[in-house]
Amino acid sequence: ALTIQRSILTGMSLDRVNASIASLDFVYLKETKKRNLVVQVAGYSEREERIKGGYVLDSKPGIYKNILVLDFKSLYPSIMRTFNIDPYSFIDKKSKRYRVISEAQKKKLIKAPNGALFLPEEGILPNILQKLWKNRDKAKKEKNATASHAIKILMNSFFGVFANPTCRFYSLEMANAITHF
């Protein structure tokens, strides 16, 4: 049932629902077409280095008072939505994909802790994530655990594909922006 839901959600055939990069392409390219945008062809890039994960503190065993535990709902998708992390809004100064921006736009750029820059205009991926978020909430209200789980898997996969050199949108700078936030 989960495989079928993922196929319906991503447009992938049943034997390819685990293909995260192809799934991103399916949903993302549909949106770029609506905006009359052209994206680069898929290719392969040499991996510059590995992605840097979030900072993890070493534990100090003991009994403590006033401990606060926070559990963020869909953390990485939430970060991508909040800070407009998106291939379309990403200012990539290192590649041929660099966009020329005005001085007014430069003043409004969103700067990630790792230095990555994003335009504040409505991004494609944050928009997709917002729609998926609403659909997941709807599936939860309808007690459709399978649909909710399929959407969760898709939303969480978007982070990892940016760190994969076979993805057309490969960018360690963009992937690291997510983990640094």
Solvent accessible surface area in square Angstrom, and as a share of the most:
residue,aa,sasa,rsa
1,A,98,0.76
2,L,59,0.29
3,T,60,0.35
4,I,96,0.49
5,Q,47,0.21
6,R,35,0.13
7,S,21,0.13
8,I,126,0.64
9,L,45,0.22
10,T,3,0.02
11,G,43,0.41
12,M,25,0.11
13,S,64,0.41
14,L,101,0.50
15,D,129,0.67
16,R,122,0.45
17,V,8,0.04
18,N,115,0.59
19,A,27,0.21
20,S,37,0.24
21,I,39,0.20
22,A,21,0.16
23,S,3,0.02
24,L,0,0.00
25,D,23,0.12
26,F,82,0.34
27,V,17,0.10
28,Y,1,0.00
29,L,51,0.25
30,K,103,0.43
31,E,28,0.13
32,T,6,0.03
33,K,160,0.68
34,K,134,0.57
35,R,82,0.30
36,N,138,0.71
37,L,52,0.26
38,V,147,0.85
39,V,40,0.23
40,Q,62,0.28
41,V,127,0.73
42,A,58,0.45
43,G,46,0.45
44,Y,137,0.52
45,S,50,0.32
46,E,135,0.61
47,R,97,0.35
48,E,125,0.56
49,E,85,0.38
50,R,173,0.63
51,I,49,0.25
52,K,105,0.44
53,G,58,0.55
54,G,41,0.39
55,Y,190,0.72
56,V,125,0.72
57,L,134,0.66
58,D,131,0.68
59,S,100,0.65
60,K,157,0.66
61,P,132,0.83
62,G,56,0.54
63,I,179,0.91
64,Y,121,0.46
65,K,176,0.75
66,N,153,0.78
67,I,117,0.59
68,L,143,0.71
69,V,127,0.73
70,L,116,0.58
71,D,139,0.72
72,F,124,0.52
73,K,93,0.39
74,S,19,0.12
75,L,80,0.40
76,Y,62,0.23
77,P,1,0.00
78,S,33,0.21
79,I,17,0.09
80,M,0,0.00
81,R,74,0.27
82,T,92,0.54
83,F,63,0.26
84,N,12,0.06
85,I,0,0.00
86,D,0,0.00
87,P,22,0.14
88,Y,56,0.21
89,S,0,0.00
90,F,7,0.03
91,I,4,0.02
92,D,10,0.05
93,K,130,0.55
94,K,164,0.69
95,S,47,0.30
96,K,204,0.87
97,R,77,0.28
98,Y,88,0.33
99,R,69,0.25
100,V,140,0.81
101,I,18,0.09
102,S,57,0.37
103,E,118,0.53
104,A,65,0.50
105,Q,61,0.27
106,K,92,0.39
107,K,171,0.73
108,K,135,0.57
109,L,37,0.19
110,I,41,0.21
111,K,140,0.59
112,A,3,0.02
113,P,86,0.54
114,N,47,0.24
115,G,29,0.28
116,A,0,0.00
117,L,29,0.14
118,F,0,0.00
119,L,0,0.00
120,P,63,0.40
121,E,61,0.27
122,E,112,0.50
123,G,1,0.01
124,I,1,0.00
125,L,0,0.00
126,P,15,0.09
127,N,40,0.20
128,I,12,0.06
129,L,0,0.00
130,Q,61,0.27
131,K,98,0.42
132,L,13,0.07
133,W,35,0.12
134,K,127,0.54
135,N,75,0.39
136,R,28,0.10
137,D,45,0.23
138,K,119,0.50
139,A,7,0.05
140,K,93,0.39
141,K,170,0.72
142,E,105,0.47
143,K,179,0.76
144,N,62,0.32
145,A,80,0.62
146,T,44,0.26
147,A,13,0.10
148,S,8,0.05
149,H,86,0.39
150,A,2,0.01
151,I,10,0.05
152,K,80,0.34
153,I,45,0.23
154,L,8,0.04
155,M,1,0.01
156,N,64,0.33
157,S,22,0.14
158,F,0,0.00
159,F,36,0.15
160,G,35,0.33
161,V,5,0.03
162,F,0,0.00
163,A,11,0.08
164,N,52,0.27
165,P,9,0.06
166,T,67,0.39
167,C,4,0.02
168,R,41,0.15
169,F,5,0.02
170,Y,16,0.06
171,S,10,0.07
172,L,6,0.03
173,E,46,0.21
174,M,0,0.00
175,A,0,0.00
176,N,11,0.06
177,A,0,0.00
178,I,0,0.00
179,T,14,0.08
180,H,74,0.33
181,F,66,0.27
